[in-house]
């Protein structure tokens, strides 16, 4: 029987283990990526267990614990153990980040189990070529803004490498001062996450680009492969020195990834209205849906609990 004692905190030293497991079982949602977990660990306290060839993830945010469906060979025994543990140790929604494939598998075993869509954590997936080329009338306004930025700001694009990581960190300090991260708890958590990503950039095998304007870095993006067809953009930050710089970093990231990935996952909007509007403005190819399950509903399909 799986217990909380079987879990261990996710640390940077687990990189090879996660890489090897995800090579066998590629992920589609950014929340399960190793980079996401180690960068956001001070906030979400990620842990994992490895049971019968399956990886089981948990997170604890503000003393509320939730579990993910097992990642592996679809062993019904492991799934039942996770569901039982979710009932005994989880919060009111103890099984989360259930992607469509996991939902179909769980439904085949527990046909009466209801799922709740977590719209705030649906991820926006775009065709890389659309973001790179901005074709047609639907992108006309964005193209005009991007052209104006390129004309007025004379940007210089460069990759993030070991040589400019210190400058990237200095840029992030300026960005956080501008956004007043200390006054907003969520921004403070995001600051810690992106600082960790840059501090461990080479260890995590990340990719990135920087845009220089006025002889200094004005924007950055940090990204990596999610699976064979999709890259995921974890962080995208810009200063307000030049209007349109966010549109530029978005397009330049797509240009860089165009020959390698068909899709770009730009993560969720977390329920932020302005962010949701901005992401929809770029016309996603599709939204990657995720679901959660309530504790009382798990009890109903596990009557012995």
C-alpha positions in Angstrom: 0.0 0.0 0.0 1.4 3.4 -1.0 1.9 5.8 1.8 3.2 9.4 2.2 6.4 7.9 3.6 7.2 6.5 0.2 7.6 10.0 -1.2 10.8 12.0 -1.4 11.3 15.7 -2.3 12.2 16.5 -5.9 15.7 17.9 -6.0 18.1 19.0 -8.8 20.0 15.7 -8.3 16.9 13.8 -9.7 17.4 15.3 -13.2 18.7 12.1 -14.8 16.0 9.9 -13.2 13.2 12.2 -14.5 14.8 12.5 -18.0 15.0 8.8 -18.4 11.4 8.2 -17.2 10.0 10.9 -19.3 11.9 9.6 -22.3 9.7 6.5 -22.0 6.5 8.4 -21.0 6.6 11.8 -22.6 4.5 14.5 -20.9 2.1 17.0 -22.4 1.4 19.4 -19.5 4.2 21.7 -18.2 3.2 21.1 -14.5 4.8 17.7 -14.6 8.1 18.8 -16.1 11.2 18.5 -14.0 12.1 22.1 -14.6 8.7 23.3 -13.3 9.0 21.2 -10.2 12.5 22.2 -9.1 12.0 25.9 -9.9 8.7 26.2 -8.1 9.6 23.8 -5.2 9.8 26.5 -2.5 6.1 27.3 -3.3 4.6 23.9 -4.3 6.8 21.4 -2.4 6.9 18.7 -5.0 7.6 15.1 -4.0 7.6 11.8 -5.9 7.4 8.1 -5.4 8.4 5.3 -7.8 6.2 2.3 -7.6 6.1 -0.7 -10.0 7.6 1.3 -12.8 5.3 4.2 -12.2 6.1 7.8 -11.2 3.7 9.3 -8.7 3.9 13.1 -8.1 2.4 15.2 -5.3 2.5 18.9 -4.4 1.6 20.7 -1.2 0.6 24.4 -1.5 -0.5 26.2 1.6 -0.7 22.9 3.5 -3.0 21.4 0.9 -1.7 18.3 -0.8 -2.8 17.0 -4.2 -1.6 14.0 -6.3 -1.2 13.3 -10.0 -2.2 10.2 -11.8 0.7 7.7 -12.0 3.0 8.2 -15.0 4.0 4.8 -16.4 2.7 1.5 -17.7 -1.0 2.1 -16.6 -0.9 -0.3 -13.7 -4.4 -0.4 -12.2 -2.9 -1.4 -8.8 -0.8 1.8 -8.7 -3.8 3.9 -9.7 -5.9 2.5 -6.9 -3.2 3.1 -4.4 -2.8 6.7 -5.6 -6.6 7.2 -5.3 -6.7 5.8 -1.8 -3.7 7.9 -0.7 -5.4 11.0 -2.3 -8.5 10.3 -0.1 -6.5 9.8 3.1 -3.9 12.6 2.6 -5.2 15.0 0.0 -7.3 18.1 0.1 -10.8 18.5 -1.2 -9.6 18.1 -4.8 -6.8 15.6 -4.2 -6.3 14.2 -7.8 -5.3 16.9 -10.2 -3.5 17.6 -13.6 -5.4 14.8 -15.2 -4.7 15.1 -18.9 -7.0 13.7 -21.6 -5.2 10.4 -22.0 -5.1 9.8 -18.2 -8.7 10.7 -18.0 -9.6 8.2 -20.6 -7.6 5.5 -18.8 -9.1 6.3 -15.4 -12.6 6.4 -16.8 -12.2 2.9 -18.4 -11.5 1.5 -14.9 -13.9 3.7 -12.9 -16.7 4.7 -15.3 -18.8 6.3 -12.6 -16.1 8.8 -11.6 -16.9 12.4 -12.4 -14.1 14.8 -13.5 -14.0 18.6 -13.0 -12.4 20.7 -15.8 -9.7 23.0 -14.4 -10.0 25.8 -17.0 -7.5 28.0 -15.2 -4.8 25.3 -15.9 -5.7 24.5 -19.5 -2.5 25.1 -21.4 -2.3 27.1 -24.6 -0.7 25.2 -27.5 0.2 27.1 -30.7 1.5 26.1 -34.1 5.1 27.2 -34.1 4.8 28.5 -37.7 1.9 30.7 -36.7 3.8 32.4 -33.9 6.9 32.8 -36.1 5.2 34.1 -39.3 2.0 35.7 -37.9 0.1 35.0 -41.1 -3.2 36.4 -42.3 -5.7 39.0 -41.0 -6.0 37.5 -37.6 -2.5 38.5 -36.7 -2.5 41.9 -38.6 -2.5 44.1 -35.5 0.3 42.1 -33.8 2.4 42.3 -37.0 2.0 46.1 -37.1 3.0 46.4 -33.4 6.0 44.1 -34.0 7.1 46.1 -37.1 6.9 49.3 -35.1 9.0 47.8 -32.3 11.7 46.6 -34.7 11.8 50.0 -36.4 11.9 52.1 -33.2 14.0 49.9 -30.9 16.6 48.3 -33.3 16.7 45.0 -31.3 19.6 42.6 -31.3 18.7 38.9 -30.7 21.1 36.5 -29.0 20.8 33.1 -27.3 21.1 32.7 -23.6 24.4 31.0 -22.9 26.9 30.6 -20.1 28.5 33.9 -21.3 25.5 36.1 -20.7 23.8 34.4 -17.7 25.0 37.1 -15.3 23.5 39.8 -17.5 20.3 37.8 -17.7 20.2 37.7 -13.9 20.8 41.5 -13.7 18.0 42.0 -16.1 15.7 39.9 -13.9 16.6 42.0 -10.9 15.6 45.1 -12.8 12.4 43.5 -14.0 11.5 42.5 -10.4 12.2 46.1 -9.2 9.9 47.4 -11.9 7.1 44.9 -11.1 7.6 45.4 -7.3 7.8 41.7 -6.7 8.1 42.1 -3.0 4.6 43.6 -2.8 2.8 40.8 -4.6 3.2 37.2 -3.2 2.7 35.5 -6.5 5.3 37.6 -8.2 7.7 36.9 -5.4 7.2 33.2 -6.0 7.7 33.7 -9.7 10.8 35.7 -9.0 12.3 32.8 -7.0 11.3 30.3 -9.7 12.9 32.2 -12.6 16.0 33.1 -10.6 16.4 29.4 -9.9 16.0 28.5 -13.6 18.7 31.0 -14.6 21.0 29.9 -11.7 20.7 26.3 -12.8 20.3 27.0 -16.6 23.1 24.7 -17.7 22.3 21.9 -15.2 18.7 21.9 -16.4 19.6 21.8 -20.0 17.4 24.8 -20.8 17.3 27.0 -23.9 16.7 30.7 -24.0 17.0 34.0 -25.9 17.6 37.6 -25.0 16.6 40.7 -26.8 19.0 43.7 -26.4 17.6 47.2 -26.8 19.5 50.4 -25.9 22.6 48.3 -25.3 21.1 46.3 -22.5 18.9 43.2 -22.2 15.3 44.2 -22.4 13.5 40.8 -22.6 14.2 37.1 -22.2 12.5 33.8 -22.8 13.4 30.5 -21.2 12.2 27.2 -22.8 12.9 23.5 -23.4 11.5 20.5 -25.2 8.3 19.1 -23.7 8.1 16.1 -26.0 9.1 15.3 -29.5 6.6 17.7 -31.2 6.3 20.4 -28.6 8.5 22.9 -26.8 7.3 24.6 -23.6 8.0 28.3 -22.7 8.5 28.4 -19.0 9.3 32.1 -18.5 9.0 35.2 -20.7 9.9 38.6 -19.2 10.3 42.1 -20.6 10.8 45.7 -19.5 8.6 48.5 -20.7 11.5 50.4 -22.4 10.3 49.6 -25.9 6.6 49.1 -26.7 6.0 45.7 -28.3 8.9 43.9 -26.8 6.8 41.0 -25.6 5.5 40.4 -29.1 9.1 40.4 -30.3 10.3 37.8 -27.7 7.3 35.6 -28.6 8.0 35.8 -32.3 11.8 35.3 -32.0 11.3 32.3 -29.8 9.1 30.7 -32.4 11.7 31.5 -35.1 14.3 29.8 -33.1 12.2 26.7 -32.6 10.5 26.5 -36.0 12.7 23.8 -37.6 12.5 21.5 -34.5 9.0 21.7 -33.0 5.6 21.8 -34.6 4.0 23.2 -31.5 4.8 25.6 -28.6 3.1 25.2 -25.3 2.9 28.6 -23.6 1.5 27.2 -20.3 -1.8 28.2 -18.6 -3.2 31.6 -17.6 -3.9 30.6 -14.0 -7.2 32.4 -14.2 -5.7 35.8 -14.7 -8.2 37.7 -17.0 -5.7 39.9 -18.7 -3.3 37.0 -19.3 -6.1 34.8 -20.7 -7.0 37.6 -23.2 -3.4 37.9 -24.3 -3.0 34.2 -24.8 -6.2 33.9 -26.8 -5.2 36.9 -29.0 -2.5 34.7 -30.4 -5.0 32.1 -31.7 -3.9 28.9 -30.0 -4.2 25.7 -32.2 -5.8 24.0 -29.2 -6.1 24.1 -25.4 -4.6 21.2 -23.5 -7.4 20.3 -21.1 -6.8 19.0 -17.6 -9.2 17.8 -14.9 -9.4 17.2 -11.2 -11.4 14.8 -9.0 -13.1 15.6 -5.8 -12.4 13.6 -2.6 -16.0 12.6 -2.1 -16.2 11.2 -5.7 -13.1 9.1 -5.1 -14.8 7.7 -2.0 -17.8 6.8 -4.0 -15.8 4.6 -6.4 -13.6 3.2 -3.6 -16.4 2.1 -1.2 -14.0 0.4 1.2 -12.2 3.7 2.0 
